[in-house]
């Protein structure tokens, strides 16, 4: 029988119409024991902000690089919706996020992915101290992820309960694998780079391409003790039902989506009718 994977709330979205990194969704997800994700950017004064881009313009009504912005300035900004419209929401500071995750009941299963977007080597000592202070009593509810395994280990030092995840995918990964067919080598190199990773994060077309080549990447990573997250799949993607069924049949633990409520209903129907 095909097991239904979990759905992670991409950028704290429960629905496609939600503003990214919404506080209400963070609180609701913590209470519901959800798997969630935020992107994290370093501010100029040692704090961190939940934003994806290196500059403010697309996601907020601010201008300039996030790295040049202070906490005080961030507090004056408003988030933008995907269509560019201004929303009555301030960007969320890392300290606010950790405060919300502390409200999760012990053993609820709530897990917040911190997808770190900056180079750890560029952080100041104040950043390291702030990161550890914010997570000191709630690190077990977070997983720190990115593509620089060594940098992640450095940032996580002193936080033994903080889980680590690894994303080995770049813009060139899928075309390179389709040309080389070296899917197994790709997996084993990722495992060697981040042997402590609790999760590995794979673009879902890479998982599908591996299956087409006769290689179940999910099974390889799971054999190494890692769970697999396939990202980012939404209901308007081509062949979404076939994709859901193939990812589930491969054993994928979790699928990242901007609309978890819709996708949970869809996969239940697909597995019932076709699984």
C-alpha positions in Angstrom: 0.0 0.0 0.0 1.3 3.5 -0.9 2.1 5.6 2.2 0.9 9.2 2.0 3.8 11.7 2.5 3.5 14.8 4.8 3.2 18.2 3.2 5.4 21.0 4.4 4.2 24.6 4.4 6.5 26.4 2.0 7.3 29.9 3.3 4.6 29.4 5.9 1.8 29.2 3.4 -1.3 27.1 3.9 -3.0 28.5 0.8 -1.5 30.0 -2.4 -3.1 33.3 -1.5 -1.3 33.7 1.8 1.3 36.3 2.3 4.7 34.6 2.7 6.1 34.2 6.2 2.8 34.9 7.9 2.8 35.1 11.7 -0.7 33.7 12.0 0.3 30.6 10.0 3.4 30.1 12.1 1.4 30.1 15.3 -1.3 27.8 13.7 1.3 25.4 12.4 3.1 25.2 15.8 -0.2 24.3 17.5 -1.1 21.8 14.8 2.3 20.0 14.8 2.9 21.0 11.2 6.1 20.8 9.2 6.9 24.4 8.0 9.6 26.4 6.3 11.0 29.9 6.3 13.9 31.4 4.5 16.4 33.3 6.7 18.5 36.3 5.8 21.0 38.1 8.0 20.4 41.8 9.0 23.2 44.4 9.5 22.9 44.5 13.3 23.2 40.8 14.1 19.6 39.7 13.8 17.8 37.7 11.1 14.7 38.3 9.0 12.4 35.8 7.3 12.8 36.6 3.7 13.9 34.7 0.6 15.7 37.3 -1.5 19.0 39.1 -0.9 17.2 42.5 -1.6 14.0 43.9 -0.2 12.1 45.1 -3.2 10.2 42.0 -4.4 9.0 40.8 -1.0 8.6 44.1 0.9 8.0 47.8 0.3 11.6 48.5 1.2 14.6 49.0 -1.0 18.2 47.8 -0.9 20.0 44.8 0.4 18.7 42.9 3.4 22.2 42.7 4.7 22.3 46.5 4.9 19.0 46.7 6.8 18.7 47.0 10.6 16.1 45.5 12.9 14.6 49.0 13.5 14.2 49.6 9.7 12.7 46.1 9.2 10.0 46.9 11.8 8.8 49.7 9.5 8.4 47.6 6.4 5.4 45.9 5.0 5.3 42.6 3.1 4.2 42.3 -0.5 1.8 39.7 -2.0 2.9 37.7 -5.0 1.1 40.2 -7.3 3.2 43.1 -5.8 0.4 44.5 -3.7 1.2 45.7 -0.1 -0.1 43.5 2.7 -0.8 44.7 6.2 2.0 42.4 7.5 5.5 43.3 8.8 8.4 41.0 7.9 9.0 38.5 10.7 12.2 38.6 12.8 13.9 35.3 13.8 13.2 36.1 17.4 9.5 36.3 16.8 9.5 33.0 15.0 11.3 31.2 17.8 8.9 32.7 20.3 6.0 31.2 18.4 7.6 27.8 18.1 8.1 27.7 21.9 4.3 27.5 22.1 4.2 24.1 20.4 3.3 21.3 22.7 6.2 19.0 23.5 6.0 16.0 21.3 3.6 17.7 18.9 5.9 17.0 15.9 6.0 20.7 14.9 9.1 21.3 12.9 10.3 24.6 11.4 12.9 24.5 8.6 15.3 27.4 8.5 16.5 27.6 5.0 19.6 29.7 5.4 20.2 31.9 2.3 23.4 33.8 3.2 27.0 32.6 3.3 27.8 31.6 6.9 31.4 32.8 6.4 30.1 36.4 6.0 28.3 36.4 9.4 29.6 38.5 12.4 30.1 37.2 15.9 26.8 39.0 16.8 25.0 36.9 14.3 26.3 33.7 15.8 25.4 34.8 19.3 22.0 35.9 18.3 21.3 32.7 16.5 22.3 30.6 19.5 20.4 32.8 22.0 17.2 32.6 20.0 17.4 28.8 19.7 18.9 28.0 23.1 15.7 26.5 24.6 13.8 25.4 21.5 16.4 24.1 19.0 14.7 20.7 18.9 11.8 22.3 17.0 14.0 23.5 14.2 16.0 22.1 11.3 18.7 24.3 9.7 19.2 23.7 6.0 21.1 24.9 3.0 23.6 23.9 0.4 26.8 24.5 2.4 27.1 21.6 4.8 30.3 22.8 6.5 28.8 26.3 7.0 25.6 24.8 8.5 27.6 22.8 11.0 29.5 25.9 12.0 26.3 27.9 12.6 24.7 25.1 14.5 27.7 24.6 16.8 26.7 24.7 20.5 23.1 23.7 19.7 23.1 19.9 19.9 19.3 19.6 19.6 19.2 21.5 16.3 18.7 19.2 13.4 20.6 19.7 10.1 19.4 19.2 6.6 21.1 19.4 3.3 20.1 20.5 -0.2 22.6 19.3 -2.9 20.6 20.8 -5.8 21.7 23.7 -7.9 20.3 25.2 -11.1 22.6 22.9 -13.1 21.9 19.6 -11.2 19.0 18.3 -13.2 20.4 19.0 -16.7 23.7 17.6 -15.6 22.1 14.4 -14.3 20.0 13.9 -17.4 23.2 14.1 -19.5 25.4 12.0 -17.2 22.8 9.6 -15.7 25.0 9.6 -12.6 22.1 9.6 -10.1 23.7 7.2 -7.7 26.9 9.1 -7.6 25.0 12.3 -7.0 23.3 10.7 -4.0 26.4 9.2 -2.5 28.3 12.5 -2.8 25.5 14.3 -1.0 25.5 11.7 1.8 29.3 12.1 2.1 29.0 15.9 2.3 26.4 15.9 5.0 26.4 12.5 6.8 24.6 14.0 9.8 21.7 15.4 7.8 18.3 14.4 9.2 16.6 15.4 5.9 17.9 15.8 2.3 16.0 18.3 0.1 15.6 17.4 -3.6 13.8 19.2 -6.4 11.0 16.9 -7.3 11.9 16.8 -11.0 15.2 15.3 -10.0 13.5 12.5 -8.1 11.3 11.8 -11.1 14.2 11.9 -13.5 16.0 9.3 -11.3 13.0 7.1 -11.3 12.9 7.4 -15.1 16.5 6.2 -15.1 15.8 3.3 -12.8 17.3 4.9 -9.7 15.2 5.6 -6.6 17.1 8.4 -5.0 14.6 8.4 -2.1 15.5 4.8 -1.2 19.3 5.6 -1.3 19.0 8.5 1.1 16.7 6.7 3.4 19.1 3.8 3.6 21.7 6.3 4.9 19.3 7.3 7.6 17.9 10.5 6.0 14.4 11.5 5.3 13.6 13.0 1.9 11.7 16.2 1.1 10.8 16.8 -2.5 10.2 20.5 -3.4 8.1 22.5 -4.5 4.9 21.0 -6.0 1.6 22.7 -6.4 -1.7 21.7 -7.8 -1.4 23.7 -11.0 1.8 21.9 -12.1 1.6 19.7 -15.2 0.7 16.0 -14.5 0.4 16.8 -10.8 -1.6 13.7 -10.0 0.9 11.4 -11.7 3.7 13.2 -9.9 2.1 12.9 -6.5 1.6 9.2 -7.0 5.1 8.6 -8.2 6.7 10.5 -5.3 4.5 8.7 -2.8 5.2 5.3 -4.4 9.0 6.0 -4.2 8.6 6.5 -0.5 9.1 10.3 -0.3 8.7 11.4 3.3 7.6 14.9 2.7 6.6 17.2 -0.2 7.0 21.0 0.0 4.0 23.0 -1.3 2.4 26.4 -1.2 -1.0 24.9 -0.7 -0.8 22.0 1.8 -4.6 21.9 2.4 -5.3 21.4 -1.3 -2.5 18.9 -1.8 -3.5 16.8 1.1 -7.0 16.4 -0.2 -5.7 15.7 -3.8 -3.2 13.0 -2.8 -5.8 11.3 -0.7 -8.1 11.1 -3.7 -5.3 10.0 -6.0 -4.1 7.2 -3.8 -7.7 6.0 -3.1 -8.5 6.0 -6.8 -5.2 4.9 -8.4 -2.9 3.7 -5.7 
